[in-house]
Amino acid sequence: LDLIDLMLRTEGYEVSPHADGASALKAALENPPHLVITDVRIPGLDGYHFAQSLEERLGANKPKVVVMTSRDTTAPAERNAAALAGADAVVQKPFKTEEMLRLVKRLLEGS
């Protein structure tokens, strides 16, 4: 959480970190962000259910969602879980900072 917070702030992005899924979901529903980066394993509400809740409650107005996991993201089961949850991208940890920043920029620019 701290690494991603620092990485994005350094690039000039506004960041609102949350340590658990329930508080992150509440904040995202009250003031929808443009992009959410979540881990599959977060306390209270896992990343896939978090993404699914955003999809169900915000519909077309949901933010772009990046789900991070230490699992093999090339595995069909992991890709399917991310897609079913409404995630726009799934990233395997550890990730390269440059690659994550390119993904964030691409998702925010809509290309």
C-alpha positions in Angstrom: 0.0 0.0 0.0 2.8 2.4 0.9 4.8 1.6 -2.2 1.8 2.2 -4.5 0.9 5.4 -2.6 4.4 6.8 -3.0 4.8 5.7 -6.6 1.5 7.4 -7.7 2.0 10.5 -5.6 5.5 10.9 -7.1 3.9 10.9 -10.5 1.5 13.6 -9.5 -1.6 11.5 -8.9 -4.1 12.1 -6.1 -4.2 9.0 -3.9 -6.6 7.9 -1.2 -5.2 4.8 0.4 -7.4 2.4 2.5 -6.1 -0.5 4.5 -9.3 -2.6 4.2 -11.9 -3.4 1.6 -14.9 -2.2 3.5 -13.5 1.4 4.1 -12.2 1.5 0.5 -15.6 0.5 -0.9 -17.4 3.1 1.3 -15.1 5.8 0.1 -15.3 4.8 -3.6 -19.1 4.8 -3.4 -19.3 8.2 -1.7 -16.8 9.8 -4.1 -16.0 7.5 -7.1 -12.4 7.8 -8.2 -11.2 7.4 -11.8 -9.1 4.4 -10.9 -8.8 1.8 -8.1 -5.8 -0.4 -7.5 -6.6 -3.3 -5.1 -5.0 -6.4 -4.0 -6.8 -9.7 -4.1 -6.0 -10.2 -0.4 -7.2 -7.3 1.6 -8.9 -7.5 5.0 -12.7 -7.3 5.1 -13.5 -7.7 1.5 -11.2 -9.3 -1.0 -10.2 -7.5 -4.2 -12.4 -9.5 -6.5 -15.5 -8.9 -4.4 -14.5 -5.3 -4.0 -14.3 -4.9 -7.8 -17.6 -6.8 -8.2 -19.3 -4.5 -5.7 -18.2 -1.4 -7.6 -19.5 -2.9 -10.8 -22.9 -3.8 -9.2 -23.4 -0.5 -7.4 -21.9 2.0 -9.9 -22.5 0.3 -13.2 -21.2 2.3 -16.1 -19.9 4.9 -13.7 -17.5 2.5 -12.0 -13.9 3.4 -11.9 -11.3 1.5 -13.8 -10.1 -1.4 -11.6 -6.6 -3.0 -11.4 -6.4 -6.1 -9.2 -3.0 -7.2 -8.0 -2.2 -10.7 -6.9 0.8 -12.9 -6.2 -0.9 -15.7 -8.1 -0.1 -16.6 -11.6 -1.9 -14.1 -13.7 -1.4 -16.1 -16.9 -3.6 -18.9 -15.4 -7.1 -19.0 -17.0 -8.7 -19.3 -13.6 -7.1 -16.0 -12.4 -7.9 -14.1 -15.6 -11.5 -15.4 -15.5 -11.9 -14.4 -11.8 -10.7 -10.9 -12.6 -12.9 -10.6 -15.7 -16.0 -11.8 -13.8 -15.3 -9.3 -11.0 -15.3 -6.5 -13.5 -11.5 -5.7 -13.2 -10.0 -3.9 -16.1 -6.6 -5.4 -15.5 -4.9 -8.0 -13.3 -1.2 -7.5 -12.3 1.1 -10.1 -10.9 3.2 -9.1 -7.9 6.0 -8.3 -7.7 5.5 -5.8 -10.5 7.8 -3.3 -12.1 7.1 0.3 -11.2 7.4 1.5 -14.8 4.9 -1.2 -16.0 2.4 -0.3 -13.4 2.7 3.4 -14.2 2.2 2.7 -17.9 -0.9 0.7 -17.1 -2.3 3.4 -14.9 -1.7 6.0 -17.5 -3.3 3.8 -20.3 -6.4 3.1 -18.2 -6.9 6.7 -17.2 -6.4 8.0 -20.7 -9.0 5.4 -21.9 -6.8 3.9 -24.6 
